[in-house]
Amino acid sequence: MTRKLATQHEKPWVHVDIDEMNEAIAVDIIGGWIFRHGIQELNAVGSRASKEPGIHDIVVAILEKALEGNHHRG
């Protein structure tokens, strides 16, 4: 649904499946995407913590690292 709405409203989106890649790759993908699109507000969606314990902390860590290095990505 998120992908459909983002496309419909011509908003950039990226799908990162942290079960399919290591943290460093997720950080690089997200950081590069944020930089390329000049993202100022971010909507992150995914599994609920009640269904996947620990997901919140994992996502926060990835986003913090992506934002820390964002000034030199491209």
C-alpha positions as CSV (number, residue, x, y, z in Angstrom):
1,M,0.0,0.0,0.0
2,T,2.8,2.4,0.9
3,R,4.5,1.8,-2.5
4,K,1.2,2.3,-4.3
5,L,0.5,5.6,-2.5
6,A,4.0,7.0,-2.9
7,T,3.9,6.2,-6.6
8,Q,0.4,7.7,-7.0
9,H,1.5,10.9,-5.3
10,E,4.9,11.0,-7.2
11,K,6.9,10.6,-4.0
12,P,10.2,8.8,-3.9
13,W,10.3,5.4,-2.2
14,V,12.8,2.7,-1.5
15,H,12.2,-0.9,-0.3
16,V,14.9,-2.4,1.9
17,D,14.4,-5.9,3.3
18,I,16.8,-6.2,6.2
19,D,16.2,-9.9,6.2
20,E,17.8,-10.1,2.8
21,M,20.9,-8.0,3.4
22,N,23.4,-7.0,6.0
23,E,23.2,-3.8,7.9
24,A,26.0,-2.1,6.0
25,I,24.3,-2.6,2.7
26,A,21.0,-1.3,4.1
27,V,22.7,1.8,5.4
28,D,24.4,2.5,2.1
29,I,21.1,2.0,0.1
30,I,19.1,4.2,2.5
31,G,21.7,6.9,2.9
32,G,22.3,7.2,-0.9
33,W,18.5,7.3,-1.5
34,I,18.0,10.1,1.1
35,F,20.9,12.1,-0.4
36,R,19.8,11.6,-4.1
37,H,16.2,12.6,-3.4
38,G,16.9,15.4,-0.8
39,I,14.6,13.7,1.7
40,Q,13.5,15.9,4.5
41,E,10.7,13.8,6.0
42,L,10.8,10.0,6.1
43,N,8.0,7.5,6.6
44,A,9.4,4.1,7.5
45,V,7.0,1.2,7.5
46,G,7.4,-2.5,8.2
47,S,6.7,-5.3,10.6
48,R,5.2,-4.4,14.0
49,A,7.4,-4.9,17.0
50,S,4.8,-7.3,18.4
51,K,5.4,-9.6,15.4
52,E,9.1,-9.1,15.1
53,P,10.7,-8.3,18.5
54,G,13.7,-6.0,18.2
55,I,12.8,-4.6,14.8
56,H,12.4,-1.0,16.2
57,D,16.0,-0.9,17.5
58,I,17.4,-2.4,14.3
59,V,15.6,0.1,12.1
60,V,16.6,3.1,14.3
61,A,20.2,2.0,14.2
62,I,20.2,1.6,10.4
63,L,18.5,5.0,10.0
64,E,20.9,6.8,12.4
65,K,23.9,5.4,10.5
66,A,22.4,6.3,7.1
67,L,21.8,9.8,8.3
68,E,25.3,10.2,9.9
69,G,27.0,9.5,6.6
70,N,24.4,11.2,4.4
71,H,26.5,14.4,3.8
72,H,29.0,12.5,1.6
73,R,26.8,10.0,-0.3
74,G,26.0,10.1,-3.9
